[in-house]
Amino acid sequence: MIRRTSHCRRPGCSTRNDKLPWPFDPSRGQWSEFRCLPEHLKLGVHLRRKRVRIPLVLAALWAIVWFALPFAVPLPEDLLKHPDASPVLLDRHGEPITRLTLPDFTRRQPVALDDLPPDFIACTLAAEDKRFFSHGGFDFLAASRATRDLLSRGRVVSGASTITQQLVKISRPPVKRALTTKVSELIGARRLEMTWSKQEILTAYLNRLDYGNLRRGPKEAARFYFQKPLSDLSLAECALLAGLPQAPSRLNPLKRPDSAIVRQNVVLGRLAEQSIYDASRISSALTEPLNLRPLIEHEAAPWLAEKVPAALAGSDVRTTLDLKLQQQVESIVTEELNALRGSNLHHAAVVVIDNASGEILALVSSGNWNDPRGGQINGALAPRSPGSTLKPFTYLLSFQNGGKFPGSILADIPTRFRTLEGLNLPENYDRTYRGPVSIRTALACSLNVPAIRELNELGGPQPLHRLLTELGLTTLGDKPEQYGLGLTIGNAPVRLLELTNAYATLARGGLQLPASLFPHEPILPHRVFGESEAWLIADILSDPDARAPSFGRRGPLELPFRCAVKTGTSSDFHDNWCLGFTREFTVGVWAGNFDQTPLKGLSGVAGAGPIFHRAMLATHAGTTPKWQDMPEAIARIDVDPRTGHRVNPGTAGARSEFSLATHLPLYASSSDYSNDGLAWLDSSFSEWFQSIHNHRKGDFAIATERPALEALRILAPADGTTCLLDSELPSGGKKLRLATNLPSAVVWSSPTLQLEAGSPEPLAVLIPGTHLLIATDSRNGLVRQVTIHVEEL
């Protein structure tokens, strides 16, 4: 029996094995004899073990790289969300107005795989990845071919990226190409292949592909290049589109059709090689002419994209616009501008507002969005000089604060006013003066001098500035003094949209609503001025006979239904305006040039007027416009048009007029007339009376010829008085007695203070501030005024 030992039994060998006992041999009933192997046998055993181990290690590494490593690399964030569609702006009826661009300025309409025609899928796979459905994200055959071509030709002949790899690439921000980038894309492709279906990968890929001309996805590409649904494309058209993503700029079919056709033929050739279609169909597609119909985006309201609130971006947005009306008004503006090119008129803007809701139904920004001279400026929002369009609000203040009515007589005579630049002598549009005129005539004929004199009588620009600001005109600033009395004739910049909405407030009888472009919850209107005062202004502006002396009849300001209209022309003919309203709608028009070049003698009637006329007709198409109901607080009276005083019905020469029932004018008296029936005028009319402009000498006489009348004097308060409000005084010191030497013949008014009836003259209810008190002699129209200052004690 061999004894167990750790020494080799081979003669001359001293090798030891101290780690394991030698195995027991049961057949021999003894421990096996330890003998070390010869050196050549040791090497053989080692090699056999290594041949087994290396493939196992490589296989394990490959499994880790191919199946496990991809899960350690996150997918691009863009792949985790559905590709955005270009939002569509809709009109009030749900009709599409325009398709907005995405943040990268492209347009896209995502499409589902089920909606992709088989021809297009086949063309795309032939162009990009013919073994897409058989590889796992990496095409070894394509990679081998690309490597062989690179080594044999010394340059890149064809790529080997699969659709899955390309999807990962286009879903990441652009980076510099490097080997690490390719590896990263391969790993990402593997993860996609293990977590997404082939259908999901192909759909995501197609919806992100760039087809050139800022179009992404095949659906948008088919719409742009062929104006067809994707399902209606022929095989040749599918092949053309499928080839574009390889190099969208180089293969742009609009600029390089030959290059696009070469690529198209390559795609069709690959289809032929794959025997997907019979030869006759491939041959027919190869001979089919390229029939591009590029979509020219004639978008309505191109300015609209800039006005979409951030909260609504990214989804379809409904607006208040009426697409049909918007397109009609755009066409009207284009046609009228073309007709007036000879007058150097190049731009116009229009706003149409629904009075009941304040919603904007149409808005034209310039007339030609592509005009390099400022066509993309929004004329509805650009501050411009409004001309005479602010005059209605001056006279509204006269009705509201001055106790006057449309028949009140104003002086249209040469008048000098002190301004910051010195004395100023304003003129009318035609540089003539008309002497005594009613407010109706002064406003309807847009006379400058009476409006300036009236604003001066109201206390200066402050009351008008305050009213315009409350109406939503945001461009006036907070210093009315910088405009002076010129504010009423338009020396302050305003925006068409804001001014049109101010006119809509007139149409609503003094109720203000914000002009809105996007639907919102109903808003309660805010009252800015009285309904009756607004009705009187609307009645004047809708009186064609009153405006006839200046504008004639049957012109663009007259419509087949009753409509209030006011025009405006800025100094030096830079701006034309025409605004007006019915009970239902308000339309505002501006015409001019954004580069500030003047129009060639074009007034608001001839420039903006025709656009207004046609836009108003289009707005009321299919409706029966109704005029406003007369408020109960309006009284109809007969007046002498020479004096503005009331007369009995049936009096010769009397004219029917409207007035606030609470501020009826005084009855005419014998002191108003000379012995031969002429109406007296005070001496301020003398210059006009002797001028060539006076065509009414048979109606008037100057007061120097009349019996002497005691001159009006204000007895209390004195001019410049400072009043202190003291809570210990009766009524807190808020009641101030007003007194003149002619209490029975005087009419008191104030643009800023409330007046209460008193005996024999009224009381002013004081509030802190500077106020104007006006006393008017009803016998001859002479006016005296004082300024007082009220302070808290």
Secondary structure, 3 states (H helix, E strand, C coil): CCCCCCECCCCCCCCECCCCCCCEECCCCEECCCCCCCHHHHHHHHHHHHHHHHHHHHHHHHHHHHHHHHHHCCCCHHHHCCCCCCCEEECCCCCEEEECCCCCCCEECCCCHHHCCHHHHHHHHHHHCCCCCCCCCCCHHHHHHHHHHHHHHCCCCCCCCCHHHHHHHHCCCCCCCCHHHHHHHHHHHHHHHHHCCHHHHHHHHHHHCECCCCEECHHHHHHHHHCCCHHHCCHHHHHHHHHHHHCCCCCCCCCCHHHHHHHHHHHHHHHHHCCCCCHHHHHHHHHCCCCCCCCCCCCCCHHHHHHCCHHHCCCCEECCCCHHHHHHHHHHHHHHHHHCHHHCCCEEEEEEEECCCCEEEEEECCCCCCCCCCCCCCCCCCCECCHHHHHHHHHHHHHHHCCCCCCCEEEECCCCEEECCEEECCCCCCCCCCEEEEHHHHHHCCCHHHHHHHHHHCCCHHHHHHHHHHCCCCCCCCCHHHCHHHHHHCCCCECHHHHHHHHHHHHCCCEECCCECCCCCCCCCEECCCHHHHHHHHHHHCCHHHHHHHHCCCCCCCCCCCCEEEEEECHHHCEEEEEEECCCEEEEEEEECCCCCCCCCCCCCCCHHHHHHHHHHHHCCCCCCCCCCCCCCEEEEEECCCCCCECCCCCCCCEEEEEECCCCCCECCHHHECCCCCEEECHHHHHHHCCCCCCCCCCEEEHHHCCCCCCCCEEECCCCCEEEECCCCHHHHCEEECEECCHHHEEEECCCCEEECCCCCCEEECCCEEEEEEEEECCCCCEEEEEEEEEEC
